[in-house]
Amino acid sequence: MTENITQVLPILFMLVLVAFVIFIVFFLSGHFNRTKRIEEKLDKALKEIAEKKEK
């Protein structure tokens, strides 16, 4: 039984490492997308205000 565990441990470690890296990548990309969306919303709001002032 102990032999099986020692064989599986490196594989588990690699899987955890890969999952962690993927999580970080998704977290960062999500963060950048959020800031981009906020900028777009601000841009849209400013354009609407400008259009209202012109009328």
DSSP file (Angstrom, degrees, kcal/mol; ACC not computed):
  #  RESIDUE AA STRUCTURE BP1 BP2  ACC     N-H-->O    O-->H-N    N-H-->O    O-->H-N    TCO  KAPPA ALPHA  PHI   PSI    X-CA   Y-CA   Z-CA
    1    1 A M     >        0   0    0      0, 0.0     4,-1.7     0, 0.0     3,-0.1   0.000 360.0 360.0 360.0 -41.1    0.0    0.0    0.0
    2    2 A T  H  >  +     0   0    0      1,-0.2     4,-2.1     2,-0.2     5,-0.2   0.831 360.0  58.0 -65.6 -30.7    2.8    2.4    0.9
    3    3 A E  H  > S+     0   0    0      1,-0.2     4,-1.5     2,-0.2    -1,-0.2   0.913 104.9  50.2 -64.3 -42.5    4.4    1.8   -2.6
    4    4 A N  H  > S+     0   0    0      1,-0.2     4,-2.0     2,-0.2    -1,-0.2   0.906 109.3  51.5 -61.4 -42.4    1.2    3.0   -4.3
    5    5 A I  H  X S+     0   0    0     -4,-1.7     4,-2.3     1,-0.2    -1,-0.2   0.915 108.4  50.3 -63.5 -43.7    1.1    6.2   -2.2
    6    6 A T  H  < S+     0   0    0     -4,-2.1    -1,-0.2     1,-0.2    -2,-0.2   0.805 112.2  48.7 -66.6 -28.1    4.7    7.1   -3.0
    7    7 A Q  H  X S+     0   0    0     -4,-1.5     4,-0.6    -5,-0.2    -1,-0.2   0.846 114.8  44.3 -76.5 -34.7    3.9    6.6   -6.8
    8    8 A V  H  X S+     0   0    0     -4,-2.0     4,-2.7     1,-0.2     5,-0.2   0.797  97.0  75.3 -81.5 -29.8    0.8    8.7   -6.6
    9    9 A L  H  X S+     0   0    0     -4,-2.3     4,-2.8     1,-0.2     5,-0.2   0.902  95.2  47.0 -53.6 -50.6    2.2   11.6   -4.5
   10   10 A P  H  > S+     0   0    0      0, 0.0     4,-2.3     0, 0.0    -1,-0.2   0.895 113.6  49.9 -60.5 -37.4    4.3   13.2   -7.3
   11   11 A I  H  X S+     0   0    0     -4,-0.6     4,-2.5     2,-0.2    -2,-0.2   0.929 112.1  47.3 -65.0 -45.4    1.3   13.0   -9.7
   12   12 A L  H  X S+     0   0    0     -4,-2.7     4,-2.7     1,-0.2     5,-0.2   0.916 111.0  52.1 -61.0 -43.1   -1.0   14.5   -7.1
   13   13 A F  H  X S+     0   0    0     -4,-2.8     4,-2.4    -5,-0.2    -1,-0.2   0.916 110.2  48.2 -60.1 -44.1    1.6   17.3   -6.5
   14   14 A M  H  X S+     0   0    0     -4,-2.3     4,-2.8     2,-0.2    -1,-0.2   0.917 111.4  50.2 -62.6 -43.9    1.8   18.0  -10.2
   15   15 A L  H  X S+     0   0    0     -4,-2.5     4,-2.7     2,-0.2    -2,-0.2   0.914 111.4  48.1 -61.3 -43.6   -2.0   18.2  -10.5
   16   16 A V  H  X S+     0   0    0     -4,-2.7     4,-2.4     2,-0.2    -1,-0.2   0.917 112.3  49.8 -62.8 -42.7   -2.3   20.5   -7.6
   17   17 A L  H  X S+     0   0    0     -4,-2.4     4,-2.4    -5,-0.2    -2,-0.2   0.925 112.4  46.5 -61.6 -46.3    0.4   22.7   -9.0
   18   18 A V  H  X S+     0   0    0     -4,-2.8     4,-2.6     1,-0.2     5,-0.2   0.919 112.6  50.0 -62.6 -44.8   -1.3   22.8  -12.4
   19   19 A A  H  X S+     0   0    0     -4,-2.7     4,-2.4     1,-0.2    -1,-0.2   0.896 110.7  50.6 -60.7 -40.7   -4.7   23.6  -10.8
   20   20 A F  H  X S+     0   0    0     -4,-2.4     4,-2.3     2,-0.2    -2,-0.2   0.917 110.9  47.7 -63.9 -45.1   -3.1   26.4   -8.8
   21   21 A V  H  X S+     0   0    0     -4,-2.4     4,-2.5     2,-0.2    -2,-0.2   0.924 112.4  49.1 -62.4 -45.5   -1.4   27.9  -11.9
   22   22 A I  H  X S+     0   0    0     -4,-2.6     4,-2.7     1,-0.2     5,-0.2   0.911 110.2  52.1 -60.4 -42.6   -4.7   27.7  -13.9
   23   23 A F  H  X S+     0   0    0     -4,-2.4     4,-2.7    -5,-0.2    -1,-0.2   0.921 110.0  48.0 -59.7 -45.3   -6.6   29.3  -10.9
   24   24 A I  H  X S+     0   0    0     -4,-2.3     4,-2.7     2,-0.2     5,-0.2   0.921 111.7  50.0 -62.3 -44.5   -4.1   32.2  -10.8
   25   25 A V  H  X S+     0   0    0     -4,-2.5     4,-2.6     1,-0.2     5,-0.2   0.929 113.5  45.2 -60.6 -46.5   -4.3   32.8  -14.6
   26   26 A F  H  X S+     0   0    0     -4,-2.7     4,-2.6     2,-0.2    -1,-0.2   0.905 112.7  51.8 -63.8 -41.0   -8.1   32.8  -14.4
   27   27 A F  H  X S+     0   0    0     -4,-2.7     4,-2.0    -5,-0.2    -2,-0.2   0.930 113.3  43.9 -61.6 -46.4   -8.1   35.1  -11.4
   28   28 A L  H  X S+     0   0    0     -4,-2.7     4,-2.4     2,-0.2    -2,-0.2   0.921 114.4  48.5 -66.4 -44.4   -5.8   37.6  -13.1
   29   29 A S  H  X S+     0   0    0     -4,-2.6     4,-2.4     1,-0.2    -1,-0.2   0.898 111.9  50.4 -64.0 -39.0   -7.6   37.6  -16.4
   30   30 A G  H  X S+     0   0    0     -4,-2.6     4,-2.0    -5,-0.2    -1,-0.2   0.886 109.4  51.6 -63.4 -39.1  -10.9   38.0  -14.6
   31   31 A H  H  X S+     0   0    0     -4,-2.0     4,-2.0    -5,-0.2    -2,-0.2   0.921 111.2  46.2 -64.8 -44.5   -9.5   41.0  -12.7
   32   32 A F  H  X S+     0   0    0     -4,-2.4     4,-2.1     1,-0.2    -2,-0.2   0.892 111.4  52.3 -66.8 -38.6   -8.3   42.7  -15.9
   33   33 A N  H  X S+     0   0    0     -4,-2.4     4,-2.5     1,-0.2    -1,-0.2   0.889 107.7  53.2 -62.5 -38.7  -11.6   42.0  -17.6
   34   34 A R  H  X S+     0   0    0     -4,-2.0     4,-2.2     1,-0.2    -2,-0.2   0.932 109.6  46.2 -63.5 -46.5  -13.4   43.6  -14.7
   35   35 A T  H  X S+     0   0    0     -4,-2.0     4,-2.1     1,-0.2    -1,-0.2   0.878 112.1  52.2 -65.2 -36.0  -11.3   46.8  -14.8
   36   36 A K  H  X S+     0   0    0     -4,-2.1     4,-2.3     2,-0.2    -1,-0.2   0.924 109.2  49.4 -64.3 -44.1  -11.8   47.0  -18.6
   37   37 A R  H  X S+     0   0    0     -4,-2.5     4,-2.5     1,-0.2    -2,-0.2   0.893 109.2  52.2 -62.7 -40.1  -15.6   46.7  -18.2
   38   38 A I  H  X S+     0   0    0     -4,-2.2     4,-2.4     1,-0.2    -1,-0.2   0.916 109.3  49.9 -62.6 -42.4  -15.6   49.4  -15.6
   39   39 A E  H  X S+     0   0    0     -4,-2.1     4,-2.6     1,-0.2    -2,-0.2   0.910 110.5  50.2 -61.6 -41.9  -13.7   51.7  -18.0
   40   40 A E  H  X S+     0   0    0     -4,-2.3     4,-2.6     2,-0.2    -2,-0.2   0.905 110.3  49.8 -62.9 -41.5  -16.2   50.9  -20.8
   41   41 A K  H  X S+     0   0    0     -4,-2.5     4,-2.6     2,-0.2    -1,-0.2   0.914 111.8  48.0 -64.1 -42.2  -19.1   51.7  -18.5
   42   42 A L  H  X S+     0   0    0     -4,-2.4     4,-2.7     2,-0.2    -2,-0.2   0.923 111.8  50.3 -62.8 -43.9  -17.5   55.0  -17.5
   43   43 A D  H  X S+     0   0    0     -4,-2.6     4,-2.2     1,-0.2    -2,-0.2   0.922 111.9  47.6 -58.5 -46.5  -16.9   55.8  -21.1
   44   44 A K  H  X S+     0   0    0     -4,-2.6     4,-2.3     1,-0.2    -2,-0.2   0.914 112.0  49.6 -62.6 -44.0  -20.5   55.1  -22.0
   45   45 A A  H  X S+     0   0    0     -4,-2.6     4,-2.3     1,-0.2    -2,-0.2   0.910 110.7  49.8 -63.1 -42.6  -21.8   57.2  -19.2
   46   46 A L  H  X S+     0   0    0     -4,-2.7     4,-2.3     1,-0.2    -1,-0.2   0.894 110.4  50.4 -64.0 -39.7  -19.6   60.1  -20.1
   47   47 A K  H  X S+     0   0    0     -4,-2.2     4,-2.5     2,-0.2    -1,-0.2   0.911 110.2  50.1 -63.9 -42.1  -20.8   59.9  -23.8
   48   48 A E  H  X S+     0   0    0     -4,-2.3     4,-2.2     2,-0.2    -2,-0.2   0.904 110.8  49.0 -63.2 -41.2  -24.4   59.8  -22.7
   49   49 A I  H  X S+     0   0    0     -4,-2.3     4,-2.0     1,-0.2    -1,-0.2   0.910 111.1  50.5 -64.2 -42.0  -23.9   62.9  -20.4
   50   50 A A  H  X S+     0   0    0     -4,-2.3     4,-1.7     1,-0.2    -2,-0.2   0.906 110.1  49.9 -62.2 -41.9  -22.1   64.7  -23.3
   51   51 A E  H  X S+     0   0    0     -4,-2.5     4,-1.4     1,-0.2    -1,-0.2   0.894 109.3  51.4 -65.0 -39.7  -25.1   63.9  -25.7
   52   52 A K  H  < S+     0   0    0     -4,-2.2    -1,-0.2     1,-0.2    -2,-0.2   0.887 108.7  51.3 -65.1 -37.8  -27.6   65.2  -23.1
   53   53 A K  H  < S+     0   0    0     -4,-2.0    -1,-0.2     1,-0.2    -2,-0.2   0.856 106.3  55.0 -67.3 -34.5  -25.7   68.4  -22.8
   54   54 A E  H  <        0   0    0     -4,-1.7    -1,-0.2     1,-0.2    -2,-0.2   0.834 360.0 360.0 -67.8 -32.4  -25.6   68.9  -26.6
   55   55 A K     <        0   0    0     -4,-1.4    -1,-0.2    -3,-0.1    -2,-0.2   0.459 360.0 360.0 -77.8 360.0  -29.5   68.6  -26.8
